[in-house]
């Protein structure tokens, strides 16, 4: 995270870098999974449109988008334009390979290595994982699998929260002076007091302004980055939950 003072005596503007969370290939894989698409036959127009929508949301949240995200956006637009050209000559011969071919190869390779990394990360390592002996485990304690939530699944949930937010009234002269740092302290105090897991959406009060909602999300992202909270689901597509670490 980098913090810069804005002009006119306003609050510091916080810029959060997203490279530590995910990359452009992760975003594409998320969109493919979300739309239940065949990775070998990507509808490039749909994926490009949704990819650009995510970049706009990340820009609204003041997330510092790495150059590789913009490069992928230009790649998608280039592929989309090439898809509009004829692929077969008048003689019936194929002019060139599918414009999506190289992107599909990259996605397949990236997905393979990502799944391998996840499998490796799930293996117990000496001095890293601690296991409770059955004699000392509570009888009522039940092991539950938790699925970590990606940045883009989080942004999708936040987009739905924004859609329900009250509209901004620009003539109303009310300054909400809460900063990201203050929100971080507020969230830490909440989890220290409650000591429990909560649904992600409950951290965003219904009558909050869009500014407060954005500040809250940025505070949550920073706490995830510094490993002070964890965001997960008990199963795919279930409620996103947040718990202290």
C-alpha positions in Angstrom: 0.0 0.0 0.0 1.2 3.5 -0.8 -0.3 6.6 0.7 -0.1 10.1 -0.9 -1.4 13.4 0.4 -4.1 14.9 -1.9 -4.4 18.6 -2.6 -6.7 21.0 -0.8 -6.3 19.6 2.6 -8.3 16.6 1.9 -7.7 13.2 3.5 -4.8 11.1 2.3 -5.6 9.0 -0.8 -4.6 5.3 -0.3 -3.5 3.3 -3.3 -3.6 -0.4 -2.9 -1.5 -2.6 -5.2 -3.3 -5.8 -6.3 -0.3 -7.8 -7.5 0.0 -9.5 -4.2 -3.5 -10.9 -4.6 -4.1 -12.0 -8.2 -3.0 -11.4 -11.8 -4.8 -10.9 -15.1 -4.8 -14.6 -15.9 -6.5 -15.2 -12.5 -9.2 -12.7 -13.5 -9.8 -14.5 -16.8 -10.0 -17.9 -15.1 -12.4 -16.4 -12.6 -14.6 -15.1 -15.4 -14.5 -18.5 -17.2 -15.5 -20.2 -14.0 -18.2 -17.6 -13.1 -19.8 -17.9 -16.5 -19.3 -21.7 -16.6 -17.5 -21.5 -20.0 -15.4 -24.0 -21.9 -11.8 -22.8 -21.6 -11.2 -24.2 -25.1 -13.9 -22.1 -26.7 -13.9 -18.7 -24.9 -16.6 -16.2 -26.1 -14.1 -13.4 -26.4 -16.7 -10.5 -26.6 -18.3 -11.5 -23.3 -15.0 -12.1 -21.5 -13.5 -8.8 -22.8 -16.6 -6.8 -21.7 -16.6 -8.3 -18.2 -12.8 -8.0 -17.9 -13.0 -4.3 -18.6 -15.9 -3.9 -16.1 -13.6 -5.4 -13.4 -10.8 -2.9 -14.3 -13.3 0.0 -14.0 -14.4 -1.3 -10.5 -10.7 -1.6 -9.5 -10.1 1.9 -10.7 -13.1 3.2 -8.7 -11.6 1.5 -5.6 -8.3 3.2 -6.2 -6.6 -0.2 -6.6 -3.2 0.3 -8.4 -3.7 -1.8 -11.5 -0.4 -3.3 -12.7 0.6 -2.8 -16.3 0.1 -6.4 -17.0 -3.7 -5.9 -16.5 -3.8 -3.2 -19.1 -1.6 -5.3 -21.4 -4.1 -8.1 -21.1 -7.0 -5.7 -21.8 -5.3 -4.6 -25.1 -4.6 -8.3 -25.9 -8.3 -9.1 -25.5 -9.4 -6.1 -27.6 -6.9 -7.2 -30.3 -8.2 -10.7 -30.3 -11.8 -9.4 -30.4 -11.0 -7.3 -33.5 -9.3 -10.3 -35.2 -12.3 -12.5 -34.5 -14.3 -10.1 -36.7 -12.2 -10.8 -39.7 -12.9 -13.8 -42.0 -11.0 -17.0 -41.0 -11.6 -18.8 -44.3 -10.5 -17.6 -47.7 -12.7 -17.6 -50.8 -11.0 -20.9 -51.8 -12.1 -22.4 -48.5 -8.7 -22.5 -47.0 -8.1 -21.5 -43.4 -6.3 -18.2 -43.3 -4.7 -18.5 -39.9 -5.1 -20.3 -36.6 -7.8 -19.2 -34.1 -6.8 -15.8 -32.7 -7.6 -17.1 -29.2 -5.2 -20.0 -29.5 -2.2 -18.4 -27.8 -4.4 -17.0 -24.9 -6.0 -20.4 -24.4 -2.5 -22.1 -24.3 -1.4 -19.5 -21.7 -4.5 -20.1 -19.6 -4.2 -23.8 -19.7 -0.6 -23.7 -18.7 -1.2 -21.2 -15.9 -4.2 -23.2 -14.6 -2.1 -26.4 -14.5 0.7 -24.7 -12.5 -1.7 -22.9 -10.2 -3.5 -26.1 -9.3 -0.2 -27.8 -8.7 0.9 -25.0 -6.4 -2.4 -25.3 -4.5 -2.0 -29.0 -4.1 1.6 -28.5 -2.9 0.5 -25.8 -0.4 -2.1 -28.1 1.1 0.5 -30.7 2.0 1.7 -30.6 5.6 5.2 -29.2 6.1 7.5 -29.8 9.1 7.2 -27.0 11.7 4.5 -25.3 9.7 1.3 -27.1 10.5 0.3 -28.0 14.0 -2.1 -30.9 14.6 -4.1 -31.4 17.8 -3.8 -34.9 19.2 -7.3 -36.7 19.3 -7.0 -36.9 23.1 -7.0 -33.2 23.5 -9.6 -32.3 20.8 -13.1 -31.3 22.0 -15.7 -34.0 21.3 -18.0 -31.4 19.7 -15.3 -30.0 17.5 -15.8 -30.7 13.8 -13.2 -30.3 11.1 -14.7 -28.1 8.3 -13.2 -27.4 5.0 -12.8 -23.8 4.2 -12.3 -22.5 0.6 -10.3 -19.3 0.3 -12.0 -16.6 -1.7 -10.1 -14.9 -4.5 -9.9 -11.1 -4.9 -12.2 -11.2 -7.9 -14.9 -13.2 -6.0 -14.6 -10.5 -3.3 -15.0 -7.7 -5.9 -18.0 -9.5 -7.3 -19.7 -9.6 -3.9 -18.8 -6.0 -3.3 -20.3 -4.9 -6.7 -23.6 -6.4 -5.5 -23.3 -4.4 -2.2 -22.6 -1.2 -4.2 -25.8 -1.8 -6.3 -27.8 -1.8 -3.1 -26.1 1.3 -1.7 -28.1 4.5 -1.2 -27.6 7.0 -4.2 -25.2 9.8 -3.7 -26.8 13.2 -3.0 -24.3 15.7 -4.4 -25.9 18.8 -2.9 -25.8 17.5 0.6 -22.8 19.0 2.4 -21.9 16.2 4.8 -18.3 15.1 5.0 -17.6 11.6 6.2 -14.1 11.8 7.4 -13.4 8.2 8.1 -10.0 7.0 6.7 -8.8 3.5 5.7 -6.5 3.5 8.7 -9.4 4.3 11.0 -11.6 1.6 9.4 -8.8 -0.9 9.9 -8.7 -0.1 13.6 -12.5 -0.3 13.8 -12.5 -3.7 12.2 -9.7 -5.0 14.4 -11.6 -3.8 17.5 -14.8 -5.5 16.2 -13.1 -8.9 15.8 -11.2 -8.6 19.1 -14.5 -7.9 20.8 -16.7 -10.4 18.9 -14.1 -13.2 18.3 -16.3 -14.8 15.7 -16.8 -15.4 12.0 -19.2 -13.0 10.2 -20.7 -12.8 6.8 -18.8 -10.5 4.5 -21.9 -8.3 3.6 -22.6 -7.6 7.3 -19.4 -5.5 7.5 -21.1 -3.0 5.2 -24.1 -1.2 7.0 -27.0 -0.8 4.6 -27.3 3.0 4.9 -23.6 3.7 4.4 -22.5 6.0 1.6 -20.5 4.6 -1.3 -17.4 6.3 0.1 -17.7 4.4 3.4 -18.4 1.2 1.5 -15.2 1.7 -0.5 -13.1 2.6 2.5 -14.4 -0.5 4.3 -13.4 -2.8 1.4 -9.9 -1.3 1.2 -9.5 -1.8 4.9 -10.6 -5.5 4.5 -8.1 -5.9 1.6 -5.3 -4.5 3.7 -6.1 -6.8 6.7 -6.1 -9.8 4.3 -2.8 -8.7 2.9 -1.3 -8.5 6.4 -2.8 -11.8 7.3 -4.9 -10.4 10.2 -8.2 -11.8 8.8 -9.2 -14.6 6.5 -11.9 -14.5 3.8 -13.4 -17.9 2.9 -16.5 -20.0 1.9 -17.6 -23.3 3.4 -18.4 -24.4 -0.2 -18.3 -23.0 -3.7 -20.9 -20.2 -4.3 -21.9 -20.1 -0.6 -21.9 -17.0 1.6 -18.5 -15.3 1.8 -17.3 -15.2 5.4 -14.6 -13.2 7.3 -12.8 -14.5 10.4 -9.9 -13.1 12.5 -6.6 -14.9 12.5 
